[in-house]
Amino acid sequence: VESIKNNIFVGPSYSNDEIKSFLDINKIHYKFLETNSLLRTVAKLIVEGNVVGWYQGKMEWGPRALGARSILANPGNFENFKKVNKLVKHRELWRPLSPSCLDRYTDEYFENGGWDNPFMLVADQAKPDKAKEIPAVVHVDNSARPQSVKKETNSVYYKMIEQFESKTGIPIVLNTSFNDAGDPVVCKPKHAIATFSFTAMDAVAIGNFLLEKKNN
């Protein structure tokens, strides 16, 4: 119980060998990237306006996607709010999309520091000057449901957001669960690839493999 209280990445995970086997059997085009290269490339794709599926490590337990089975986009472009809801998730446009924020910046962006909540369960108010930087993840009243991303529990996700910050100055990415409307959050690699194929996601990073629709 104590381990889940502090770290809810306790679900199934799949090795690069298992992922590669599935991709090869199904003749799916991919690039294999070393981890640092993958993080830089994904951050660059998000900066450029792409919506990216993110499938890394052990699946998170609980009601929110927290950077293991997530769909990510640039929070600085309000058009991503509409794109992710309408074309990727196929759901109502009012549905919220949340900010994943590096924990050392939560006090800078949110009135109550996002309550330092790593599980994306508590609403807070974005500070007015900062809300203008991240319009895709705040409501008209500047409210948001932030996730405080901690390096000690999800270092890969943390480092990818650091790469995004280095390119934009914004230590936050738009995060929503990796699933289409009415479907459960993806679990196995085959679920991630199917959801990627049938939605308007531009790319997916699954383990150390990167798939881009422009190359398929």
Sequence and secondary structure as in RCSB ss.txt:
>XXXX:A:sequence
VESIKNNIFVGPSYSNDEIKSFLDINKIHYKFLETNSLLRTVAKLIVEGNVVGWYQGKMEWGPRALGARSILANP
GNFENFKKVNKLVKHRELWRPLSPSCLDRYTDEYFENGGWDNPFMLVADQAKPDKAKEIPAVVHVDNSARPQSVK
KETNSVYYKMIEQFESKTGIPIVLNTSFNDAGDPVVCKPKHAIATFSFTAMDAVAIGNFLLEKKNN
>XXXX:A:secstr
 HHHHH  B S    HHHHHHHHHHTT   EE  HHHHHHHHHHHHHTT  EEEE SS B SSS  SSEEEEE T
T THHHHHIIIIIS S TTS  EEEEEGGGHHHHBTTGGGG TTS S EEB HHHHTT GGGS TTSEE  EEE 
TTT HHHHHHHHHHHHHHS  EEEEEESS TTS    SHHHHHHHHHHS   EEEETTEEEEGGG 
